[in-house]
Amino acid sequence: MAIVVNLDVMMAKRKMSVTELANKVDITMANLSILKNNKAKAVRFTTLDAICKALDCQPGDILEYVKEDENG
C-alpha cells in the first residue's frame, strides 16, 4: 500500500498509549490498532480530525505517501 500510517510515531512523540488515545478519540482499541498497524482500508475524516486534535498534530504527521516499487 502506498499510504503509510505513522500513528505509532506521533503517539510516541506525545507519550500517549493506545488506550489513552482510544478513549480521547472515542474509538475502540481494536479499530485504533488496525489503523496503527497499517491494516485499515479507509479512515473517516471525523476520526482523523479527532486523532489530530488528541495528538495536537496535522494529518500529514500521521499519513505518509510512499511511492511503491514499480517492480513489486
C-alpha positions in Angstrom: 0.0 0.0 0.0 1.3 3.5 -0.9 -0.2 5.2 2.2 1.6 4.6 5.4 0.1 5.4 8.8 2.7 6.7 11.2 0.3 6.9 14.2 2.7 5.0 16.4 5.4 7.6 15.8 3.1 10.5 16.8 1.8 8.6 19.8 5.4 8.0 21.0 6.2 11.7 20.5 3.2 12.7 22.6 3.8 9.9 25.1 0.3 8.6 24.6 -0.8 5.0 24.9 -3.2 3.2 22.6 -5.7 3.1 25.5 -5.5 6.8 26.2 -5.8 7.7 22.6 -8.7 5.4 22.0 -10.5 7.0 25.0 -9.9 10.5 23.8 -10.9 9.7 20.2 -13.9 7.5 21.2 -12.8 4.6 19.0 -12.3 1.0 20.0 -8.8 -0.2 20.8 -9.3 -2.8 18.1 -10.1 -0.3 15.4 -7.3 2.0 16.6 -4.9 -0.9 16.5 -6.0 -1.7 12.9 -5.2 1.8 11.9 -1.9 2.0 13.8 -0.7 -1.3 12.2 -1.4 -0.2 8.6 -4.3 -2.7 8.2 -7.1 -0.1 7.7 -8.5 0.2 4.2 -10.1 3.6 5.0 -10.3 6.3 7.7 -13.2 8.7 8.2 -12.3 12.4 8.3 -14.1 12.7 11.6 -11.8 10.0 13.1 -8.7 11.7 11.6 -9.9 15.0 12.9 -10.3 13.6 16.4 -6.9 11.9 16.3 -5.3 15.1 15.2 -7.0 17.1 18.0 -6.0 14.5 20.6 -2.3 14.4 19.4 -2.1 18.1 18.5 -0.8 17.3 15.0 -1.6 17.6 11.3 -2.9 14.8 9.1 0.4 14.8 7.3 2.1 13.9 10.6 0.1 10.7 10.6 -0.4 9.8 7.0 2.5 9.5 4.5 2.6 8.7 0.8 5.4 6.2 -0.1 5.9 5.5 -3.8 5.5 1.8 -4.4 8.3 -0.1 -6.1 7.3 -0.4 -9.8 8.7 -4.0 -9.9 6.7 -5.1 -6.9 
